[in-house]
Amino acid sequence: MVVGEVAVETDVVVIGGGPGGYAAAIRLGQLGKSVVLIEKEVLGGVCLNRGCIPSKALIHAAGEYHKLSSLNKLGIQLPTGKSTFHMPSWQSWKSSVVAQLNKGVDYLCQANGVTVVKGTATFLSSDRIGVETGGDFETYKFKQAIIATGSRPFIPSFLKTDGEYILDSTDMLALEEVPETLAIIGGGYIGMELGMAFAKLGSQVTVIEAAERILPQTATHLSLEVLKQAKQLGMTVKIATKVENAEVVNGRVTLACTSEKNDSESITAHKTLVTIGRVPNTGELGLAQAGVEMDERGYIPVTSTGSTNKSHIYAIGDVTPGPALAHRATKQGIVSAEVIAGLPSSVDSPFVPYVIFTEPQIAGVGMTREEAELQGYKVKTVAFPYRANGRALVMDEGEGFAEVIVDQESHLLLGMHVVGADASNLIGEGVLAIELAARVEDVALTMHPHPTLSEVWLEAAEAVLGHAIHIVNKSKVAASK
């Protein structure tokens, strides 16, 4: 800090303009606080610019393209061999969507009195922050601060990305051509989402996962539906396999792999995508100068209100322990803003929904059967199949099921999970039901419109109670002993 400098005073400084940071800044503006939002790149963060939105744009386009091959049975006749996917056109469309959302966030910040500063922020003390803004250096004195700097892909040194052959997810979404062959290191949700999208576009995809199965953080019976579809798409999935080395030779990436089943083997592809986790962006913030504590992995422990060990400094989103999900960051950001403004607010719900945009989609909230039993519940579970739902069949989407996990004694809903078409939207009903501590009767007695996919919840709930209409009611519903 320069001696004698004049610091700009503000109520709150928010570091990071992603879905958590800009939501916090806007809410603070609504509550009458003066706010400086510092973002070193573009408002919207990784989610809007390089992650959630671009990847779902690709997944949607790939899905639409893939459907062309099965339209004949619906009576839609297309000229044989005439359909192609033009990646540059998709890139233009994706960029237009991102730009529209960028403008929206910028407008909302302006409309709520948020001062946006483009630059790189570093704490100078517990109440001052310095910002490098294109050669200049500005200092801000704050009463409270919110850290919302997000995360970045974890890349081991031997897999260092080069932007051409060995890629991270950002590089992958910037490609101008669909690779002929694609190796993906990591069979988690990012790897499987992008892998299936590129398989639909014509890539020969090989997924390499170190764990015993793909999507290792998801219940096994849900991930099996995705594995089945991956094989139908012609993907090769290698589980319990580790990548030991990567080498680029003659425009190809050769991966040296080991596994108990195959000992050692080489996999060669035109492009290799590395998706083996993310790490928090906390190392260069000067947190020690502010007195903010981190754990051994670089995450910032926080309370239910978002406050750190320094009560006037808050942290939200991917820099805090927990799932790296945009909607979680947004919720934390709004809560922190409200607490700063003196409102009674906290992240007091354990129910964080998840969505995986694979084929088929997976979404869920609450406990799985295994988790509920480990906590001592006696449970009932029923899975209602998509193939028994009229809307799913006319959409040609008969694969998948909706599952409810219910406490056997109280009938309280403990978990709701769905794998199948439009699971990402269907889970909204599950989140609301569990958040409101609904019983299975509450879902079963709620009239669901017909014909819709939402009826899978109705039928699953009725099946738990023993009176589903569109499947045979078994004499005994599966229950833990």
N, C-alpha and C positions, 0 to 999 in steps of 0.2 A: 504494500500500500504506500502510495506517495505521501510524504509528510506534507501537511497543510492542505490536502485535497478537500474538496467540498462534496459530501455524499448527498445524493438525492434521497429524501426520506419518503417512506411509504409504509402503509400498514402491513402489507403482506407481500413477500416475494415468492413466486412459484417458479421452480426450476424444472423445466420440461413441459412441452406443449402437446403431449400425447393425450389419449382419451381420459386419463386421470387428471393430468395437469390442467388442460383447458377447461374441463368440467369444474374443477375446484376454483379456477380463476373466475369463470362466469358466475358461479354461485356466490363467490365473495363479492363480486360486483353487484349482484342482485341484492345482497345484504348490506350494501352501503360502504364497503371497505375500499380503500384505495389499493390497487393491485398492480404489480409489475410481473408480467409473465415472460420468462426468459427461455427462448428456444434457439438452439444453434443451427437448426436446419429449417424445416417447414412445419407449420402447425399441423397437428394430427398425429405426429410421432410415427413410430414404426408401423403401428396398426393401420393407419389410414394410407400411408405413403408406400410402404414396402412389405406389409404383412397381411393383415386380415382382409382388407378390401381388395388389393391386387390379386391375392391368392384365390379369393372366392370368385373374382371375375374370371380367372382362368378356369377354375373348377366348373363354373356355370357354362362357360363357352365349350369346354371339353365335353360336358354332359350333353349339351344340345347337339354337338357334332356327332357324338357316339350314337345318339338315338336315331340318326338318319338310316343306319343299317337295319333297323328293325321296324321301319315305318310301313313296309309292304303289308304286314298282317293287319294294319289299321286301315288299309285301303288307300294309302298314300303312295303313289307310284313316282319314283324319281329316276331320271336317266342313269343307267348303270355306269359307275366309275366317274361321274361328273363332279361329285362333291370333293372339295379340298379345304384345308384349313390354312389360312394365310396369317402367319404370326405377326407380321408388321401391322396389318389392319387391326388385329386384336390389341396390339400395343397402343395404337392410337385411341381405340375405344376405351381401354383401361385408363389411359392418361387423362382422357376427358372426364371420366367418372371421378378420378382422384382430384382433379383440378376443381370440379364443381363442389366437392366436399370441402376442399381446402378453403375455397372462397366463403363457404357457409360458416366454417369455424371462425375465420377472420372477421366476418361481418358480425357474428354473435359476440365476439370479444369486444369489438368497437362499440356495439350497441349497449353493452353492459359496463362501459367505462374502463375496460382492462387495457393497460399500457403494455404493448407487446414489444419486446426488445430482442433483436436477433444477435446472438453472441454466445460465447462459452463462459459459464459461471463457475466461480471458485469461492468458497467461504474464506473470508479474511479473518473473521472472528465470530463470536456467537451472535452478533447483531449487525454484521456488515458482510456484504458480498461484492466481489469484483466481477466485472463482465468485460471480456475482450470482444470488441465489436469492429472487426475489420481493420485492425491497426490502432484503434482507439481503446481506451480503458476507462470504464465508468464504474463508479462505486455507489451502492445503494445501502442505506441504513433501514433496517426493518424491525418491526415489533414481533412478527411471526414469519416463519418460512415453511414452505411445503416442498419437499424433495420428491420429484416425479420424473426421474431421469431414465426409467425403463431398463431394458436389458439388451444384450447383443448375443449373436450365436457363439457358442463355445466351439473353438476350432483347435484341436491338438496340434502341436508344432509339426508333426510329421504329415499332417493333412492340410498344411497351410494353403488357403485359397489363393488362386491367381486371377480370378475373374474370367478366365477363358476355358479352362479344362476342369479345375477343381473349384466348385462353386458353393456359396452359401445360398440361403433361400432368396436373398435380395438379388443376387446374380441370376438365379434361375428364372426369376420373374421378369428379368430384363432381356431374355434371349430373343433374338430375331428369327430363329429357326427352331423347329422341333428336332431334337437330337435323334439320330437313328438308334443309338443305344445309350442307355442311361443307367448308371449304378447309383444307388442311394444308400448311404451309410447312416443307418438309424431307421428303425421301423416304428417310430412313435407317430404321433398324429400328424406332424408336419411332413415327415417322410412319406407316410401312406397317402395323405391328401394329394400332395404334388405328384407322387409316383403314379397314382391311379389316374390323375388328370392327364399326364403325359402318355400313359399307356393308351388311353382313349384317343389321343391325337396321333398315335402310330408309333411311339417309341417302344423299343424292346427294353423293358425295365427289369432290373435285378435289385431287390431290396436285401440289405445285409443287416441283421439285427443281432446284437450280442446276447440279448435275453432269450429265454426259452420260447417266446412267442412274440408276435407283433402286438403293438398297442399294449405294452406290458402294464400300464397303469389303469387299464380298463378291464372289467370283468371278462373272464375267458369266454363265456358263452356268447357275449356280445361281439368280441373281436373275431370269433370263428366265422360269423356271417360275412365280415369284411375279407377274411382270408379266402373264403369260398369264391367271392366275387373277383378277388385279385387273380386267382388261378384261371377263372373264366376269361379274364382280360389278357391272359397269356403272360402274366408277370411271373418272375422267378423269385421266390422268397426263401432266403437262407437264414434260419434261426440258429441261436447258440453259436454264432460265428463272429470272430473278431478280425478287424482289419489291423494289420501290423505295420504296413508300409504302403505308400503310394508313389508311383513314378510316371511321369509323362514322357512317352516315347512315340515319335512319329504321329503326333496329333491324337493320341489315345492315352487314356489313363489306365495303368495296370495296378491293380490292388492285390497285395499279398495278404491272404486270409488264412486263418487257422480255426479249426473246430475239432471237437472230439470225434465227430462222425467222419469227416473227410480229411482229418489231419491238416495238411496244408494244400492250398489251391490258389490259382491266380484268376482274377476276373478283370476283363478288359472292356472298356466302354469309351464312347466318344466324349461323354461328360460324366462327371461324378459330383453328386450333391451331398454335402455334409450336413446332417441334421441330428446331432446327438445331444442337444440341450442348449440352454442359454445361461448367461451369467449377468449379474446386476451391474449397471453402470454407476459404480460408487467410488472407484479407485482414484479418480482425478478430481473429486469435488472439494478436497480440502476439509473433509469431515473432522479430522483431528483438530484443526484450528477452530472449529465450531464446538468441539467437545462432544460430537455425536458418535455414539458407539456403534460398531459393526460386529457381526459374528465372524467366525473363521472363514466363511465362504463369501464374505462381502455383503451379506444382507443386513438390513437395519431392523432390529426388533422394534415393534411398536405395540401400543395398547389398542384397545377396541375403538378409541377415538382417533388413532393414527399418530399420537404423539410419541416421540422418541424419549431417550433418557434426558434430553433437554426439553422441558415441557412446552417451550414456545416454538420448537422446531418439529415439524411433522414429516412423515414419509408415507408414500402410497404406491400401490402398483407393484411392478416387478422387482423393485429394490427391497421389498419386504418379504419375509418368509411366507410361502403359500403358493397356490397355483398362479401361473403367469397368464392371466386372462384379462382382456380389456374391460369387460363388464365389472369385474372385481375392482380394478383400478378406478373406474368411474364412481362406483359406490363409495370407495374409500375417500376419493377426492371430495365428493359432496359432503360426506360426514365431517371431514377435517375442516372444510370451509364453514360448516354450520357451528362446529364447536368453537372455532376461532371467533365467530360472531356472537358467541354466548348462548347458542341454542342447545337444548338437550338432545344430543345425537350420538349415535355410536354404531359400529358394525357389530351388531349383537346376534346375527343369525349365522348358524353354521352351514346353511343351505346355499352353496355356490354351485349353480348349474354348469355343466360342461356340454360342449357340442363338438363333434368331430365330423368334418365334411368329407368323409370317405364315401365309397360306394359299397353298401348303403351307408347313409348317415347314422351316427350314433349320438344320442343325447341322454342325459340323465341328471337326477338331483337326489340328494339324500343317500341313504345306505344301500349297498347291495345286500343280498341274502346273507352272504358270508360275514360281512361287517356287522349286520344286525345280530347274528347268532353269537359272534365274538363278544358283543356287548350284553349278552344274556337274554336277548329276546327269544320268545317262541314265535316263529313267524309262519305266515301263509304266503305263498307266492303263486301267481298265475301269469302265464304269458299268452296273450291273445294274438294269433297269427294274422299277418296282413292278408294272406290268401283267403281269409274268411270275411274280408271287408270289401264291399262292392266298389267303393270308390278306388281302392288300391288296384283292383282288377281291371277296371276300365282305363286306368292310367298305365296299365301294363307294369305295375310295381307290386307284384305279389310276394316279394321276398321280405322277410323281416317279422318283427313282433313287438308288441308293447307289453311291459312287465310291471306289475305292482308288487311291492313288498309290504306286508301288513302285519302289525302286532296281533297275534292270535287271540289275545284276551280282550284288548280294548278296541280292536279294529282300526287303530291309528295308522295312518299311512306313514311308513318309514322311508320308502324310496320308490321312485318311479323312473323307469329306464325304457328307452325305445330305440330300436335299430330298424331302419327302413326309410322309405321316401318321406321327405319333409320332416324328419325327426327334429331338426333345428327349430321349427316353428311349433311342433306339437308339444315340446317340453315346457312351453310357457304355462300350460294348464297344470302340469306337474309341479312347477315351482310355486305357483300360487296356492295350490292345494296343500302342499307340505308346509309352506310358510304360515298358512292359516290353521295349521294343526288339524286338518280335515281327517275324518274317518272315511273308510272305503265306501260307507253308505252315502256320504255326501256326493261322491262322484257318481255312484250308481243311480241316485235319485235325481241327478241333474239331466235335464233333457238335452241331448246332443243333436245337432242338425244332421239330416240324412239327405243325400249320401256324402259323407265327409270322412277323412282320415281320423278326425277327432273321436269317432265312434270306437276306435280301438281301446281308448281309456274306459269308456262306458262298459264295453263288453268284458274287459279284463276285471273291472271292479265287480261286475255282476257275477263273473265266474268265481271270484273269491267267495262270494256269498252263496254260490251254488245254483244260480239261475240265469246263466248266460243264455241268450237266445240263439246265437249263430255258431256255437260249438257245442259238442256233447259234454254235458256236465258229468265229471267223474264222481264216483261215490265218495272219494276222499281227495281233498285238496292237499297238495304237498305241504307238509308242516314239519317243523323241526321238532325233535323229540326232547 
